Amino acid sequence: MEVTRLYALDCYPDKDANPSVVMIVAAATEGAAVQLAFDHPNAVQYEAIALNPKQKIRRADSLKPGIQGFVEWRAFKSLIGKD
């Protein structure tokens, strides 16, 4: 049985911009999380999607793999305690 983990993926509106939103994804691996992110219909709005470097990857056994939602990037920054 695979362990599900929660990943936060930064979504960049263009390659030279700061991320605008964070996509929250439950998946077994980082690669699976990125694949789920790029399969999502909203992915066409972004030039790039990358793992947020400040996140802590945690187990999420009660979540099914998939996109759990989107958080505005500044709100996500506040949630993880970064200014």
C-alpha positions in Angstrom: 0.0 0.0 0.0 1.4 3.4 -1.0 1.6 6.2 1.5 -0.1 9.4 0.4 1.7 12.7 1.0 0.6 16.3 0.7 2.6 18.4 -1.7 2.4 22.2 -2.3 3.2 23.2 -5.9 3.9 26.8 -6.9 2.1 27.9 -10.1 3.8 30.5 -12.1 1.8 32.7 -14.5 4.9 33.2 -16.6 8.4 31.9 -16.4 9.9 35.1 -15.0 7.2 35.9 -12.4 6.7 35.0 -8.8 4.2 32.2 -8.2 0.6 33.4 -8.0 -1.1 30.4 -6.4 -0.1 27.2 -4.7 -1.8 24.0 -5.8 -2.3 21.5 -3.0 -1.9 17.9 -4.2 -2.1 14.5 -2.5 0.0 11.9 -4.1 2.4 9.0 -3.4 5.5 10.7 -4.8 6.6 14.1 -5.9 6.6 13.0 -9.5 3.0 11.8 -9.2 2.1 15.1 -7.7 3.6 17.0 -10.6 1.8 14.8 -13.1 -1.5 15.3 -11.4 -0.9 19.1 -11.4 -0.2 19.2 -15.1 -3.2 17.0 -15.9 -5.5 19.5 -14.1 -7.5 21.7 -16.5 -6.2 24.9 -14.8 -2.6 24.0 -15.5 -2.9 25.7 -19.0 -3.0 29.0 -17.1 0.6 28.6 -15.9 3.9 28.6 -17.6 5.5 26.5 -14.9 4.5 24.4 -11.9 7.2 23.5 -9.3 7.4 22.0 -5.9 7.3 24.8 -3.3 10.8 24.8 -1.7 9.6 25.9 1.7 6.9 23.3 2.3 7.2 20.3 4.7 6.0 17.2 3.0 3.6 15.4 5.4 1.7 12.1 5.3 -1.9 12.5 4.3 -3.3 8.9 4.7 -6.9 10.1 4.9 -6.8 11.9 1.5 -7.3 10.3 -1.9 -4.6 11.1 -4.5 -5.6 14.2 -6.5 -5.8 18.0 -6.4 -7.1 19.1 -3.1 -7.4 22.8 -4.0 -5.7 26.1 -4.7 -4.4 28.7 -2.2 -3.5 32.2 -3.1 0.3 32.3 -2.7 0.5 35.1 -0.1 -2.1 33.2 2.0 0.0 30.1 1.7 3.1 32.0 2.8 1.2 33.2 5.9 0.0 29.7 6.7 3.5 28.3 6.8 4.8 31.3 8.8 7.0 32.9 6.2 7.0 36.7 5.7 
